[in-house]
Amino acid sequence: MLNRPVSAVVPFCALVLTVAPAVADGPFYGDPPNATHPWAVHDMNRPQPPLVTPGTFSTAEQPGRPPSDAIVLFDGTAATLDKWEADKNPAEPTKWIVKDGALQCVPGSGYIRSKDQFGDCQLHVEWAAPTKAEGHSQGRGNSGIFLMGQTEIQVLDNYDNPTYPDGFAASVYGVNPPYANALRAPGEWQIYDIIFRRPIYQDGKMLDGGRFTVMLNGVVVQDATPLEGGGGHKGRSNDHPLLDKGPLKLQDHGNPVRYRNIWYRLLPARGIDGGDMGALSPEAATAKKLVLAKSIRGDAAKLQGQAKLLRMMESLCYELDAATGKEVASGIAAWVTAVKQTPATGMEAKKGEIMQMRDAVKYLVQFKFLPEGLTALPEIEEIIKGNGWEKR
Ligand code: MG
């Protein structure tokens, strides 16, 4: 559903409708919050996704533009070289050079690393092996992209160059080969789009071992591949905690590999990492629901009449606050009394709000946010039946 009104105005909108069926963009519609989900299904109280202006795709001739919220690490200018430092001697500027809009490894100068430190991310990197293919296996166009400085997505010219599969271009080095060899010829730009989730440990217990998803030139070659500790050369690694963030490192493996258009976007935290997407722990879900209930009650305080009552009713889905429950019960009773006193000639004009209140009360009773024996519900049903509105 797109372009839906914010929930705060839904009750008001409903008041001016002549007919108010249960609508997908209002409350009392999808399953309510539960023990591990702080939001209802289709909950308009949930924040709207932030706006991001998409970038443009790269061509062979020129790099594309990053999305608007990307953090650029190299854009082809010498100025962005300042975002990098030598890995072994960070006080020294990197000896890698910027040439023709590319960041080029100077063999023997050592790894470089970003001054930025980050963990979970979407990372975009473009690289090109030397046009003249020299060497073989791991000795041809070798570099590497180390997330958090620790685990390598291999950079290697495997265009026509077999090597051990778990050391192929776009492998999680020493852990998992890429699903396919989708490389372009040496000298051409190769595009990596990487989604990285770091391992998460709590009290020494692994909650999430971390994973890589990688696209090579638009082809999926790693799909949530477990880190298994991050891999490495010769030895099999084991799952272990890592720091929460670290620098991006680019490898000097003795080949003048070039890079361009390097940027990353930070990803929302997972539920186990303090985020609020997906299923949460019962404690985190409860805490979030209390915040939502307070916010909704705050909205209600700014409203009047039925809109206020409906918003208060909605808050009960997040917190069965006793005082609010009592106020809601008396509010519904007063609303029913007022409707009963409406002259018959004025009932049709109230049809929308009456149907809306019936749906809301019915929902809250169904999901046990209001008592099953609430007399208001059959009373409202009777009013609807009496006016012949039951068949909508
Ligand atoms: Mg390498």
Residues whose N, C-alpha, C, O or C-beta is under 5 A from the ligand:
A	BS01	MG	N142 S143 G144 Q154 V155 Q251 H253
